[in-house]
Amino acid sequence: MVNRISTPFSYSSAVVAGDYVFLGLHRGFGQSFTEQIHNTFSHLKETLNQLDIPLDNVVKVNVYLKSVKDLPEMEQVFCDYFEKDKFPARMTSTTDFFDSDCLLMIDGIAYKGLN
């Protein structure tokens, strides 16, 4: 059975398939990178909470940054949300976004079988 958390747009914020949760794009809002990345993690946690899955169950993320200069801060923020040595696998890249105010997006995969 496949379960989806829909959005008003043409994608789901999450799709549950078996023991895995595929997280669609999550972005934050705010004037600064700091505000946006913390807001992004809030949105990720809200999505996972709807499925009773903790953030710790995220096993893979892709982070898309508008500017590579934000990479050091992104590294530090991941330490705020994940325990040392329990980080998800990650790929980080830079890109332009359709929304000019967007500074980052995150998508990924969580494992639902751990809870």
N, C-alpha and C positions, 0 to 999 in steps of 0.2 A: 504494500500500500504506500502511496506517495501522498504526503501532506504538505501543503504550501501555506506560507504566510504572505498574503498578497499585499500589494501596494496600489496606490492610485495610478501607477505608471505601468509600463509594459514589461515589468520584471517582478519577481517575488523577492522579499527580503530574506527568505529562507525556504528551502525545500528539503523536507525530510524524506530520505529514501533508505529504507532498512535501518542500519545502525548509524548512518551518517547524515549530517545536516550540512547542506551546501548553502553558504551565506552569500547572498547577493551583495551588491554594492551598498556600503554604509559610508555616509559622509557626515561631517559635523558642520555646525554653523558658528559664526563668531567672527570678530574682526581680525584675530591673530591666529597663527598656527597653533599656539598653546590652547586657545579656546576650542578650535576646531578639532584637534586630536582628542581632547578629553570628551568633547561632545560626541565624537564618533564612537568612542568606547562606551559611552552611555547608551547610545543607540544599539550597539552590538549586544550589550548586556540586556537591554529591554527585549530584543528579539529572542535571545537565548532563554530569558526568563519565561517567555510565553510557551516555551517547550520544556520548561523545568530542567534546563541544562546550564551548568555553571560555565563561566568564562574559561576556567581551567581545562575544559574539555575541547577547547579549540586546538586543533592539531596542525593546521596549515593556514597561513594568511599570505595574501598578496597586498602590498602597500604601494599605492601610487601617489607620489609626491609631485606637486607642481614645481618645486624647487629643491635641488639636491642640498642646498644650504640648510634645509630643515632636518636632514638625516641625523645629526648628532642629538637634537632634541627628541626626535622620534625614538631613538635608541633608549634615551633616559626614560621616556614615558612608558615604554614597554616594561621597564623595571617596576613601574608603579602598579601595573595590572597583572603581571605574572611573576611567580616566584623564581628566584635564581635557579638555573638549571632545569626549569620546567617551561621554557619558552616554546611556542609553536614553531614549526618549520616556517621559514619566511623567505619571500622574494620581494625586493624593493626596487622600484623603478621610478623614473620621472616621466611626466607626460603633461600635455595641455588638457584642460577640461572644457567641456561645452559651457558650463557655468563659470563665468570669469571670477567669481568670488570664492570658488572652491580651491582649497589648498592641498587636500588629500582625500583619498578614498581607500577603503579597506574591504576586501572580500576574503572568503576562506572556507574552511571545512572544519566542522566539529564532529566529535565522536560521541554519539548519544549513549552508547553502551556502558560508559563508565559510572553512571550515577546509580 
